[in-house]
Amino acid sequence: MIKAEVVADSLSPQGDRLTSLLITFPRIILAEVNTHRMLSKNTSSSRAIPFNKMVEVVQNNPFIPIAWQKEHKGMQGSEYITEKMIQDWAVEKWLEARDCAIQHSKILNTGGVTKQFCNRLLEPFMWTTMLITGSKEGWNNFFSLRCPQYSWSWDSKLNRPEGVAKSKKEYIDWSIRMGSQIEEFKDKTDLDWLQINKGQAEIHMMALAEAIYDAINESAPKQLKEGEWHIPFYNKIISLKVDMEGVGTLEYYPNSGFPNEIMNCVEISTAMAARTSYTVVGDEKEIDHKKMLELHDKLVSQNPPHSSPMEHCARAMSNHEYYYKFGVTPFSEADKKGWCRNFRGFIQYRHIIETKK
């Protein structure tokens, strides 16, 4: 269930990359994902999802740990339970805890307690969905801290250097180039890979980082001209073919206004980011053009506005904006050009809305 799908990938005229992904991961690592403030995020919410729907999902598709580490000191262990009997026992006890959480949450719900509390008891067994967007610098920091470290030692026969791969695919590719055969890796289990993984992040966090790392490496970013937009879910939006003839061929030029068709896409994408809050994994609904535009207008008109969904769409900077208008002080003189909030080379829709520029 841990997965990552690129839903927008763009290059600014100056060569900066901005990538948005829809990711699925265990809710137990949500706090760790949220520590990365260079990345913009919208996440499914326990408070927003109906209680009966949440119970159904946790019963039918619970999160179960991918491996069982042995008791250890500190934050990260390096030894795993390998005996199948104990592994099966651990899964059995985990699911018994799930059943107990469901039972007590139902009792609370029957007594009239809000879903906001009843759903909280189910969170250790839940999957969650997040729309996440970041510049290359933000992603590189994330990968440095969270990716696995599949290491190999020096092999004098093959003259292999010692090194580290951030994903299984990267490790296998390197090994094949060094003379290994693909058959050597076909029977490796998750536990086998974990036992050669020297990373220090939580094991599910590393699995998520690896999925994102591979997805970004396998994606081909679209080169944008100045004024063109990075729009998550763009292909899905234009597939509606509702009042959007010409989408993808229009450009935005500063001070000349926003073409309606492009801004329809930006507004719908923003609403879809907001809708992530009440999306249940496996129960995603089709988008409705009119309802999404209405939701966008509601987000903007609220006092205060609900602004985080506006952080994923972004307009590619012109050279003047990149080199003279935008920049932030925490960076060295050579690195500070082209930053608008947490994106480089792009101006967030949120920034445009809040500054009226």
N, C-alpha and C positions, 0 to 999 in steps of 0.2 A: 504493500500500500504506500510505501514511501516513494514519492515520484515528483518529477519536476518537468513542466512543459513551458517552453518559451512561447509567450503570447505577443511579444513585440521586441524587436532587436534592431537598433538604429545606430548609424554613424553620423555625427555632425560634420559640417563642411571642414572643420578643423581636425577631424579624425578621432574625436572622443566617442566612446561607445556607451550607449544606454540600453539596458536589457531589463525586460519585465518577464516574470515567470509566474505561473499558477502552480503552487506547490501543495503537496499533501504530506502530513507528518503526524506523529503522535503528539497529542496535546501536552503531554508531560514535559516536552522540551520547548514549549512556547516562550517561556521566560528567557531562555538562552538565545532564541532567535531574536527576540525583541531587544536584546542588549546592543545589537548592531544598528546604531543610530544613523549611519550613513545611508541606510537602505530605507525606502518608504514602504509602508506595509498597510494592508487591510486584511483582517482575519475573521473567520467565522466565530460567532459569539455564542457562548452557552446561554446567555440571557435572552437571545433573540429566537432560538429554535424551540418549537413546541415540545412540551415534556414527553408526550406519548411518542412523538417521532424520535426523540433522543433515546428513549428506552428501546425502541425497536432497533435502532442502529447499533446500540451497544450490545444488545442481545445477539444480533445476527452477524455483526462484523466488529468484534472488539479488538482493541490493540492488545497484542501479546508481545512481550520482549523478544527480540530476535536471538538473544543468547542470555545465559545466566552466568554472571561473574561471581567468583568466590568472594567471600568476605575479605575486606582489605582496609588498610589505613589510607588516609588522604582521599582525594577526589576521584582518582582513576585507578582501577585495578588492572592487572595484566594476566590474571589466571581465570580460566573458565571451567564451569562444570561440564565434563564430557561424558559422564555416565548417563546413558539414555534413561535408565530407571529414575534417576534423580531429576533429570530434565522433565520427564513426563509428570513427576510428582509436583514440580514447581509450576508447570502449566496448570495442572489440576487445582492447586491452591490459589493461583492467580484468578482463575475463572470462578472459584468459589467466592473469592472476595468481590468479583464483579456481580455475582448473583446476590450477595448480601447488600451491596450498594444499591442495586435495583430495588430490592425488597424494601429497604428503609426509605429510599426516595419516593417510592409509591405510597408508603404510609404517610409521609409528610404531605404529598400531593393530595391524597384523599382527605387529609385534615385541613385543606384549603391553603397550604403554603405555596407561595409563588414559585413558578418554574425557575426563577433566577437562583433560588437556593437548591431546589430539588435536582436540577441539572448539575450543580456543582459537585454533588456526590459521585456523579458518573464520570467526571473528567479524567481520572487516571486511565480509563478504558476507552477513551474517545480518540478518534482521528480528527484533525482539523485542516481547513483549507485556508491558504493565504495568497493574496496577490502581492508580489514583492518586486520592487523596482530599484535599480541602482546603477551608478556609473562604474566604470572599470575599476577605479580606485577603491570604491566601497566593496566590490566583489572580491578584489584581490586580498583585502584585509580579512574578509570573511573566510576565504579559502585558507589563508595562512594560519588562522586560528582554529578552524573547524574541520578541515579535510582530514581524511585518513593519511597515514604515512606508511605505505607498503614499501618496506625497505628491503634491499638486497645487499649482500656483502661482497667483498672482492673474490672473484673466481679467477685463479691464476691460469687455469686451462683455457678459459674463454676470454681471458684478459678483461673481465668485467669490472668496471669501476663501482664503488659503493655509491648508492643513490637512493632517492625516495620518490615514489609516485603518489599522486593525489587521488588516484582512482584505480580500480581493478583494470579498466580498459587501458589506461595508460601503462600500467605495470605489464599487462599481457602484450601490448604492442611493443614495448621496449624489449621484453624477453624474447619475442619472436624475431626481432631484428638482431638479437644477440645469438640466435641459433636454436631457441626452444621451439617445440611444436605445440600447436593449439590444443592437441589432445591432452597435454599435460594439465590443462586447467579445467577441463569439462566436468570433472567430478568433484571439484572443490566446493565445499559448503560455506555458508556464511561463517560458521565457526572456524573453518580452516583459514579463511581470510582474516578474521579477527585475530587469530593467533600469530599472524605475521605483521599485523598492523601496530605500529608504534605510536600512533596518534594519542593525544592526551585529552581530546574532547569526549563527551558522553557518546556512547556507541551509536545511539540513534541519531544524534546530532551529526556525527561523522557520516552516517549513511545518507542523511539529507544533503549535507554539503557535497558529498560525492555525486549524488544525482544532479544537483544544480551545476556542479563543475562540468560534468559530461554534457549536460544539455546545452550549456553556453558554448562549450568547445565545438559542439556539433552543429551549432546554428550559424547561419550566414547573415550577418547584419545588413540591413538595407541602407544604402548611401542616401542621405537626405541633402537637399539644398537648403540654403538659409530660408527660414520661415516655414518650412515643412514640419509636419507634426509626427511625433512618436505617439502612437495610439494603441494601447493594449486591446486585444480582441478585434483588431481592425478587420481582419478577413471574415470573422463571424458576423460583424456588424454590417459590412457591405453586402454580405450574402442575402440580407433581408430584401435588398432591392426595393426599398420603400422611399420614394422621394429623394433618391440619392444618386441620380444619374450624374456621371462625371467624377464621382469620388475617386481620388487617387491621381487625378490629373490637375487639380486646382492647387494653387500655391497661395500662401499668405505673404503679403508684403507689408512691412511695418508702416503704420499710419494710414493704411488704406482700408482697414476693416477686415473682418473675418468672413470668408465665403460661407454661406449658410450650410452647404453640404458638408464641408470639413468640420464646421463647428457642431453640426448634428452628431458626427462621429465622436468628437471629443466629449460632448455632453452624455451620449449613450455610454461610452467607455467609462466615464466618471461614475455614472449611475451603476454600472456593472461592478465597479470596484466597491461601491457602497453595499451592493447586494451580497457581496461576499460574507458580510456579517451574519446573514441568516441562511447561508447555504449549508446543507447537510451533505457530507461526502457520499457520492453515489446517487444523490437525489437532485442533481442540478437541473433547473428548468430552462426551457427555451426563453429567449429574450423577446419582449414585446416593445416595439419601437416607441409607441406612444407612451406607455407606462414608464419607460426608461427616461424619456424627456421630462415627464412630469416629476419623477423622482429627482432628477438633476436640479430642476427649478426649486424643489422643496429644500434640497441640501443647501443651495446658495442663499435662499431667502430666510432660512432659520436665523434666529438671533440668540446666541452667536451661531454662525454657519457651521455646518458639519464639514470640516475642511480636509480631513486626511484623504478622502477618495480623490481629491483634486490634485494629488501629488504624483500621479502616475503618467498622465498625459503631459507632454512637454514639447515646446517649439524649439527647433534648431536655431542657434544664434547666428547672426551675421558676424562678419569679421570685426566690425566696429563694436558691437556688443561684447564680443569675446575678448578683444584686446584692450578696450578702453572703458567699457561701462560696468562690467561685472568682475568681481574678484573678492576674495576674503583674506583677512589678515593672518590666520594661523599658518598659512603656507609661506614658503620661501618666495623670494621675488620671482624666481624662475617658474614656480609651480602654481602661483596664485591666480593666473589669468583664466578667465572663462568660467569661474564658479558662480552659480546662482543657487543659493541655499546648498542642498546636498548633492546637486547634479553639476556636472561639468560639460559645457558645450550646449546645454539645453536650458530653457526657461520653463519652469514648472507652470502648469495651468493655475495652480494655487497662487503662485507669485503674481501672475497676471491679474487674477481676480482680486487679490488683496491690495495690490498697488494701483489697480485701474490703469495699467499701462499696456 
